[in-house]
Amino acid sequence: MGLFLLKISKILLTICACIYCYRKCILEDKLLSLKMLENKNFKFIENEIKNNKVVLFMKGIKKSPACGFSGTVVAILNKLGVEFRDINVLFDAELREDLKKFSDWPTFPQLYINGELVGGCDIARELYQSGELEKMLKVYTR
């Protein structure tokens, strides 16, 4: 009987610790993954990066970038002959903010390849100059 009570008390202590951590995370707004499941923008972002091999969340569109950083990444992708999905974040402040949370990346553009965030303009430029970006995108060129 004593061993049984000891096991039960350990289980209860574990449950209490889990509840404490869960409540603390809620209070500190750290349960982002649970919020992602409910957020329509997160579902949209996830769908876009899942269904398109190369996605650029940018200011403007690929035919008319609205900032120099977005324009630089578009130019790089065009030089490499890559087909890519462009998504304009300028006219949807909520999408912009949700994308920053989703990616944990504060700026635009945001380049995704094969479902993974590569980074923004500086990283794309560095990868392009080193030849790494071309290797990453070789299978997606026109």
N, C-alpha and C positions, 0 to 999 in steps of 0.2 A: 504493500500500500504506500509506503514512504517513497519508493522509487517512482511509482506512478505519479504521485503528487509533485515530485521533483521535476519529472519530464513535463508535466502540465504547466508548472510554473515557468520553466524555460521557454516553452511555446508561447505562453502569455506575455512574457517579457519581450520576446522577439516581435510579437504582434504589436505590442505597445510602442516599441522602437520604430517599427514601420509606420505606424499611424503618426507618431511624432514627426518623423522625417517628411511624410506626405504633407502634413499640415504646414510644416515649415516651408516646404517648397511652394505651396500655394500662396502663403503669405509673402514669399520673396519673389513670386511670379516666375518661378523656374520650371514650371511644368509646361514648357512651350510645346513639347511633342503632343500632349493631350489637346492643347489649344489648336495645334495644326490640324488635327483630325476634324475639327468643327469649322474651320475657317475656309470660306469659299475661295479666297485668293490662294491659300496654300494648296488647295486641291487643283486650282487652275495651273499654278506654277509646277506642281508635281507632274501634272498631265503633260504640260508642254515639254518639260525636260525628259520625260519618259518617252514621248512619241516623236521627238525630233532629235536627231543625233547631235546637231550643233544649234544652240540657241543663244541669242544675244539679247539680253534685256538692256535697252538703251534709251537714251534721250533722242527722240525723233525716230525716223525709219531709215532703213539702209539706203534708200534713194535720196534721203534728205536728212542726214544727221543734224541734231540740234545743239551739239556741243563738240568741241574738238576731240575730247577723249573718245566719245562714241565714234566720231568720224575716223579716228586713227584705227580703231579695231575693225571697223567696216572695211577700210582700205587694206588692212592686212589680210583679212579673210578673202577679199576680192582678188588680191595679188596671188593668193594661194589657190584660187579657183574653187573655193568651198561654197556649197549650197548651205544656207543657214536660215533659220527662222528668226526674224527680228520682231521684238515686242517693244512697243513704245510705252514707256512708263511716265511720260510727262503729264498726261492728262488724268491720271488716277493716283491721287496722293495716297490713298489707302493701299493700293497695290504696291507703290514704292516702299511704304513703311513695312508692309508684310513681307516683301521680298528681302528687305534688309534683315528682318528677324529670321526668315526662312534660311537664308544663306549665311547669316552672321557676318555679312560683308556690308560696310556702311556706304559704299559709293557705287556709281554707275559710270560706265556700263559694267555688266556682269556676264561673263562668257562661260557657258556650260558646254562641255563636250562629253557625249555618251553618259549623260545624267550626272556628271560631276562638275562642281564649280572649279573653273581654272583660275579665275580672278578677274581683275579689271584691266584697264588700259596698260598700266606699267608692266604688269606680269605678262600680258599678251605680247607686248612689244619686246620684252626681254626674251621670251620663248621664241618669238619669230626671229630675232637677231641671232640667237644661238642655233637655230635650225630645229629646235625641239618641237615647236608648234607644227611645223610642216610634217614631222614624223607622226605627231599625234593625229593630224587631220588627213593623212595620206589616203586613207580609205574613203574619205568623204568628198574628195575633190571631183569636180565636173569632168 
